[in-house]
Amino acid sequence: MSRSKRHNGRPRTTAHSSQAAHNHRITIAPRLAGLLPPLTPEERHELETSLLAEGCRDPLVVWAGRNVLVDGHNRLELCSRHDIAYQVVERDFSDEAEVKLWMLDNQRARRNLSPYQRIEIEMVRESILSEQARARQRTGKSADGRAGGRGRRRDPDDGASGAGSRKQREAMAQAADRAGVSAETYRKVRQIKASGVDPATEEKLRGGELSIHSIFIKTRDRARQQENEEKRKRAARGGKASDRRVMVGDFRKVGHKIPDVSANLVFTDPPYDWDAARLDDLGAFAASKLAEGGSLIMYVGNLQLPAALDALSRHLRYWWTIACLFGGSTMMMREYGVRQGWRPMLWFVKGSRCDRSVVMADVISGGEEKSSHEWQQAESEAAMWIEHLVPPGGLVVDPLLGSGTTAVAAQRLGREWVGIEIDRATAAIAGRRVGEVAGRKSTGRARAKKK
Ligand SMILES: C[S@@+](CC[C@H](N)C(=O)[O-])C[C@H]1O[C@@H](n2cnc3c(N)ncnc32)[C@H](O)[C@@H]1O
């Protein structure tokens, strides 16, 4: 029988009943064996129990002429271990890619797979199909085997034309469809796998014990943290905070270097786990640095709100609460059964707000900016307050500067600013960011002078 011979357009299956089944020399090809999602411990246990009780009802399948096992790896192993007889059938395939695609389809049809396992299968299928497409491109043949010719113009939206092309998105949507999941879930699994997932977690994902979404969030956050840590390290290697307006230290210790009653605005963003005592220190600091009529504008965590109101009211006058919208995205707070789409910003004043002719909106949205630091806030949000509450020549102070968003916004608006940051590497990031803005301004001025 010719291996490439077809029967009714499909690979021909020849039943080969093995009398002495154990003597049938079956070869295991590791790259085929490793193609399929492994059985979960429960699936394995079920299979073993059924083999012991009922024998091996389904024959193993080998690639005709080569005796390479293409279906029944677990059955073969368990049957050999318990000395259970089995049958073998042969099946024709034209090449290894065809074998692999058949194995994937066969698994999908036979096993009761979890969404994660179904996506795994589709991902392997995708990689086989794109390897076939690359091979065709190399040989200049089209998908039906006809010569396409070197001169064939490539579709600019071809799969090989780069990530995120239309064809790739369509292929992903189709793969998601075949896996019976949304394109979003499919994309999440791809990202989980691309970032590297440990075997124990993957086992739980396969068994459905862990949700794809929760691991996706963890993986994404870990990747962001790593990226930020890298940035921090690079900045730290780059040396110190290059701008003397970035003070390195604890604001409670170095804050005395900023003259009292000198600031129009204290704009800041404390860590959301700060308790009332630390917020109290912040309130005292703001009260001493602000000029009469000056404002403290501060991001707070939703859960921190009662403590913040309590602590700051001891030093300043409560004025308003602002809603900072996440700009469309939301954060699931499972513990509270809440989908969060905004965070509060508190506004306190020293004495009373002098200039009420400037009307401020109490719902704002600067979007998400995390390019320099994981805690980075949107520059436009800081800019809005600095522009309206700090007159030209006035001063804004941020005692928890982080990656320097307040300083960058003030610098761009031409306002005076001072920031304090306890972490040297983070302070260096702030120094670098401000330096970039200041550098752009001075080259702009120099160009204008030349003209
Ligand atoms: C939430 S982050 C600020 C992020 C900032 N809004 C930005 O856009 O990058 C708070 C910062 O306060 C700093 N910090 C914490 N305790 C401090 C202290 N006692 N004095 C000065 N800085 C402190 C932390 O290192 C952190 O960088």
The ligand as an SDF file (V2000), in Angstrom:
LIG
                    3D

 27 29  0  0  0  0  0  0  0  0999 V2000
    2.2720   55.9960   44.5160 C   0  0  0  0  0  0  0  0  0  0  0  0
    3.8960   56.4200   44.2670 S   0  0  0  0  0  0  0  0  0  0  0  0
    3.8050   57.9680   43.4370 C   0  0  0  0  0  0  0  0  0  0  0  0
    3.6970   57.7860   41.9480 C   0  0  0  0  0  0  0  0  0  0  0  0
    3.6770   59.0990   41.2260 C   0  0  0  0  0  0  0  0  0  0  0  0
    2.3920   59.7460   41.3460 N   0  0  0  0  0  0  0  0  0  0  0  0
    4.0290   58.9050   39.7500 C   0  0  0  0  0  0  0  0  0  0  0  0
    3.2250   59.2970   38.8790 O   0  0  0  0  0  0  0  0  0  0  0  0
    5.0630   58.3090   39.4720 O   0  0  0  0  0  0  0  0  0  0  0  0
    4.4240   56.8900   45.8880 C   0  0  0  0  0  0  0  0  0  0  0  0
    5.8890   57.1540   45.9950 C   0  0  0  0  0  0  0  0  0  0  0  0
    6.1700   57.6190   47.3070 O   0  0  0  0  0  0  0  0  0  0  0  0
    7.4600   57.1660   47.6910 C   0  0  0  0  0  0  0  0  0  0  0  0
    7.5390   57.2560   49.1590 N   0  0  0  0  0  0  0  0  0  0  0  0
    7.0270   56.3930   50.0760 C   0  0  0  0  0  0  0  0  0  0  0  0
    7.2620   56.8390   51.3150 N   0  0  0  0  0  0  0  0  0  0  0  0
    7.9400   58.0160   51.2080 C   0  0  0  0  0  0  0  0  0  0  0  0
    8.4480   58.9650   52.1480 C   0  0  0  0  0  0  0  0  0  0  0  0
    8.2890   58.7810   53.4660 N   0  0  0  0  0  0  0  0  0  0  0  0
    9.0720   60.0610   51.6810 N   0  0  0  0  0  0  0  0  0  0  0  0
    9.2320   60.2520   50.3390 C   0  0  0  0  0  0  0  0  0  0  0  0
    8.7780   59.3780   49.4020 N   0  0  0  0  0  0  0  0  0  0  0  0
    8.1220   58.2770   49.8240 C   0  0  0  0  0  0  0  0  0  0  0  0
    7.5160   55.7620   47.1240 C   0  0  0  0  0  0  0  0  0  0  0  0
    8.8450   55.3100   46.9500 O   0  0  0  0  0  0  0  0  0  0  0  0
    6.7640   55.9250   45.7980 C   0  0  0  0  0  0  0  0  0  0  0  0
    7.6670   56.1480   44.7370 O   0  0  0  0  0  0  0  0  0  0  0  0
  1  2  1  0
  2  3  1  0
  2 10  1  0
  3  4  1  0
  4  5  1  0
  5  6  1  0
  5  7  1  0
  7  8  2  0
  7  9  1  0
 10 11  1  0
 11 12  1  0
 11 26  1  0
 12 13  1  0
 13 14  1  0
 13 24  1  0
 14 15  1  0
 14 23  1  0
 15 16  2  0
 16 17  1  0
 17 18  1  0
 17 23  2  0
 18 19  1  0
 18 20  2  0
 20 21  1  0
 21 22  2  0
 22 23  1  0
 24 25  1  0
 24 26  1  0
 26 27  1  0
M  CHG  2   2   1   9  -1
M  END
$$$$
